[in-house]
């Protein structure tokens, strides 16, 4: 179920501005929407116009949910959801973020020596964003990097420059380093972007598992800086390989 939650969080970013995505743990809601016994986790879509009937008096009568028939896996669900919405979300979001591209940038980790320089030797927490470059559109990559620049700037206001600089924001191609990511954190190779905090010298890490957004990530990283996030041990290896 944790993997399903991460998939839904990634889908919330992918379809931001085109589809509203929410979660519930209430089986009664799932049964009412789908009108059939539903095994959780499950994914249901309410097409436009659902829930607008004036003469309907119950949840079952108001909604016509479409139930996703397979496992909650990012690539398959993304293709399925794309049938319901137009593909113009990133153009709008990139226009909003145009003003931040001239500011600070998020460096790329290219090899274990680079990882040691950018993260391990600097101390503090390494905020590592795993990007499957071959699997995502360029617009989605640019949007995520631009949003992380805003997060980086926001952290300086929240924490002060010194504390913010102790959070080293970097990204790496998770497809190229899939073996290292799995060995260190136990994370499988996925086709969506993930962010985690890693303390190389303490051999600890913590994943960001909520829907992506500037305020959400900045608030989570503020908790990372203040010790309010509970980390877990990495699985193996010295930091930086």
C-alpha positions as CSV (number, residue, x, y, z in Angstrom):
1,X,0.0,0.0,0.0
2,X,2.9,2.4,0.6
3,X,4.0,1.9,-3.0
4,X,0.5,2.6,-4.2
5,X,0.5,5.8,-2.1
6,X,3.8,6.9,-3.7
7,X,2.3,6.1,-7.2
8,X,-0.8,8.2,-6.4
9,X,1.5,11.1,-5.2
10,X,3.4,11.0,-8.5
11,X,0.2,10.9,-10.5
12,X,-1.1,14.0,-8.6
13,X,1.9,15.9,-9.9
14,X,1.6,14.5,-13.4
15,X,-2.1,15.5,-13.7
16,X,-1.9,18.7,-11.7
17,X,-4.2,21.2,-13.2
18,X,-6.1,18.6,-15.3
19,X,-7.5,16.2,-12.7
20,X,-8.2,16.4,-9.0
21,X,-6.8,13.4,-7.2
22,X,-7.7,12.5,-3.6
23,X,-7.4,9.5,-1.3
24,X,-9.6,7.8,1.2
25,X,-9.3,4.8,3.6
26,X,-13.1,4.4,3.8
27,X,-14.2,1.2,2.1
28,X,-17.8,2.3,2.2
29,X,-16.9,5.3,-0.1
30,X,-15.2,3.0,-2.5
31,X,-18.1,0.6,-2.6
32,X,-20.6,3.4,-3.0
33,X,-18.7,4.9,-5.9
34,X,-18.0,1.7,-7.7
35,X,-21.3,0.0,-6.8
36,X,-19.5,-3.3,-6.3
37,X,-17.2,-4.9,-3.7
38,X,-13.9,-3.2,-4.1
39,X,-10.5,-4.5,-2.9
40,X,-8.2,-1.7,-1.6
41,X,-6.0,-0.2,-2.8
42,X,-8.3,0.7,-5.8
43,X,-8.4,3.6,-8.2
44,X,-11.8,5.1,-9.3
45,X,-12.4,8.0,-11.7
46,X,-15.4,10.3,-11.7
47,X,-15.7,11.7,-15.3
48,X,-16.9,15.3,-15.8
49,X,-20.5,15.7,-14.9
50,X,-20.6,13.0,-12.2
51,X,-22.2,14.1,-9.0
52,X,-24.2,16.9,-10.6
53,X,-27.7,15.3,-10.8
54,X,-30.2,17.5,-9.0
55,X,-32.8,14.8,-8.5
56,X,-30.4,12.2,-7.1
57,X,-30.6,11.6,-3.4
58,X,-27.8,9.2,-2.7
59,X,-24.1,8.9,-3.4
60,X,-24.7,5.8,-5.5
61,X,-27.3,7.6,-7.7
62,X,-25.2,10.8,-8.1
63,X,-21.9,9.2,-9.3
64,X,-20.8,7.0,-12.2
65,X,-17.3,6.0,-11.2
66,X,-15.1,4.1,-13.6
67,X,-12.9,1.5,-11.8
68,X,-9.3,1.0,-12.9
69,X,-9.1,-2.7,-13.7
70,X,-5.4,-3.4,-13.0
71,X,-2.7,-3.0,-10.3
72,X,-1.8,0.5,-9.3
73,X,1.4,0.9,-11.3
74,X,2.5,4.3,-12.5
75,X,3.0,3.7,-16.2
76,X,-0.2,1.8,-16.7
77,X,-2.4,4.1,-14.6
78,X,-0.9,7.2,-16.2
79,X,-1.8,5.9,-19.7
80,X,-5.3,4.9,-18.4
81,X,-6.0,8.3,-16.8
82,X,-4.8,10.2,-19.9
83,X,-8.0,8.9,-21.6
84,X,-10.0,11.2,-19.4
85,X,-8.2,14.5,-19.6
86,X,-6.5,16.8,-22.2
87,X,-2.7,16.9,-22.1
88,X,-1.9,20.6,-21.5
89,X,-1.2,20.8,-17.8
90,X,2.6,21.4,-17.9
91,X,2.5,24.3,-20.3
92,X,0.4,26.3,-17.9
93,X,2.6,25.4,-14.9
94,X,5.8,26.2,-16.7
95,X,4.5,29.7,-17.5
96,X,4.0,30.3,-13.8
97,X,7.5,29.2,-13.0
98,X,9.3,31.1,-15.8
99,X,10.6,33.7,-13.4
100,X,12.7,31.4,-11.2
101,X,15.0,29.8,-13.9
102,X,17.6,32.5,-13.7
103,X,18.1,31.8,-10.0
104,X,19.8,29.0,-8.1
105,X,20.0,25.6,-9.8
106,X,19.8,22.0,-8.7
107,X,23.1,20.2,-9.5
108,X,23.1,16.8,-11.1
109,X,25.0,13.9,-9.5
110,X,27.1,12.2,-12.3
111,X,29.0,9.4,-10.6
112,X,30.0,8.4,-7.1
113,X,32.8,10.9,-6.9
114,X,30.4,13.7,-7.7
115,X,28.0,12.4,-5.1
116,X,30.8,12.5,-2.5
117,X,31.6,16.1,-3.4
118,X,28.0,17.4,-3.5
119,X,26.7,15.4,-0.6
120,X,29.0,13.3,1.6
121,X,31.8,15.8,2.1
122,X,29.5,18.7,2.7
123,X,27.9,17.1,5.7
124,X,24.3,17.7,6.7
125,X,21.4,16.1,4.8
126,X,21.5,15.3,1.1
127,X,18.1,16.0,-0.5
128,X,18.2,13.5,-3.4
129,X,15.7,13.7,-6.2
130,X,15.6,10.5,-8.3
131,X,14.7,11.3,-11.9
132,X,14.1,8.5,-14.5
133,X,15.2,10.8,-17.4
134,X,14.4,8.3,-20.1
135,X,10.8,7.8,-18.9
136,X,9.5,11.3,-18.3
137,X,8.8,14.3,-20.7
138,X,11.2,17.2,-20.7
139,X,8.4,19.5,-19.6
140,X,7.8,17.4,-16.5
141,X,11.5,17.4,-15.7
142,X,11.8,21.2,-16.1
143,X,8.7,21.8,-14.0
144,X,10.1,19.6,-11.1
145,X,13.5,21.3,-11.2
146,X,12.1,24.8,-11.3
147,X,9.8,23.9,-8.4
148,X,12.8,22.7,-6.4
149,X,14.5,26.0,-7.0
150,X,11.6,27.7,-5.4
151,X,11.8,25.3,-2.5
152,X,15.5,26.1,-2.1
153,X,14.8,29.8,-2.0
154,X,11.8,29.3,0.4
155,X,14.0,27.3,2.8
156,X,16.4,30.2,3.2
157,X,13.4,32.3,4.4
158,X,12.1,29.5,6.7
159,X,15.4,28.4,8.2
160,X,17.9,31.1,7.6
161,X,20.8,30.8,5.1
162,X,23.1,28.7,7.2
163,X,20.5,26.0,8.1
164,X,19.2,26.0,4.5
165,X,22.7,25.4,3.1
166,X,23.0,22.3,5.3
167,X,20.3,20.8,3.0
168,X,22.1,19.8,-0.2
169,X,19.6,19.6,-3.0
170,X,20.7,17.5,-5.9
171,X,19.3,15.1,-8.5
172,X,20.4,12.0,-10.3
173,X,19.3,9.8,-13.1
174,X,17.6,6.9,-11.3
175,X,17.6,4.8,-14.4
176,X,21.4,5.0,-14.7
177,X,21.9,4.3,-11.0
178,X,19.1,1.9,-10.4
179,X,21.4,-0.7,-8.7
180,X,22.8,1.8,-6.3
181,X,19.4,3.2,-5.4
182,X,18.0,-0.3,-4.7
183,X,21.1,-1.3,-2.7
184,X,21.1,1.8,-0.5
185,X,17.4,2.5,0.0
186,X,15.6,-0.7,-1.2
187,X,13.7,1.4,-3.8
188,X,12.7,-0.3,-7.1
189,X,13.3,1.4,-10.4
190,X,10.2,3.4,-11.1
191,X,9.1,5.6,-14.0
192,X,8.2,8.7,-11.8
193,X,10.2,11.2,-9.9
194,X,10.9,10.7,-6.1
195,X,12.6,12.8,-3.5
196,X,14.3,11.6,-0.3
197,X,16.5,12.9,2.4
198,X,19.8,11.1,3.1
199,X,22.3,11.6,5.9
200,X,25.4,9.9,4.5
201,X,27.5,10.1,7.7
202,X,24.7,8.8,9.9
203,X,23.7,6.2,7.3
204,X,20.0,7.2,7.6
205,X,17.4,8.2,5.1
206,X,13.7,9.2,4.9
207,X,11.4,9.3,1.8
208,X,9.1,12.2,0.9
209,X,5.8,10.3,0.3
210,X,3.1,13.0,-0.1
211,X,1.9,14.7,-3.2
212,X,4.5,17.0,-4.7
213,X,4.1,20.7,-4.2
214,X,6.4,23.6,-3.3
215,X,4.7,24.2,0.1
216,X,4.6,20.5,0.9
217,X,8.2,19.8,0.1
218,X,9.5,23.0,1.8
219,X,7.5,22.1,4.9
220,X,8.8,18.6,4.9
221,X,12.4,19.8,4.5
222,X,11.9,22.2,7.3
223,X,11.0,19.2,9.4
224,X,14.1,17.4,8.1
225,X,16.3,20.3,9.2
226,X,14.7,20.6,12.7
227,X,14.8,16.8,13.4
228,X,11.0,16.3,13.1
229,X,11.3,13.6,10.4
230,X,11.9,10.0,11.6
231,X,14.6,8.4,9.4
232,X,15.5,4.8,8.9
233,X,18.8,3.0,8.3
234,X,20.2,2.7,4.8
235,X,20.6,-0.9,3.7
236,X,24.2,-1.0,2.8
237,X,27.3,0.7,1.4
238,X,29.4,3.7,2.4
239,X,28.1,7.0,1.3
240,X,29.1,7.8,-2.2
241,X,30.1,4.2,-3.0
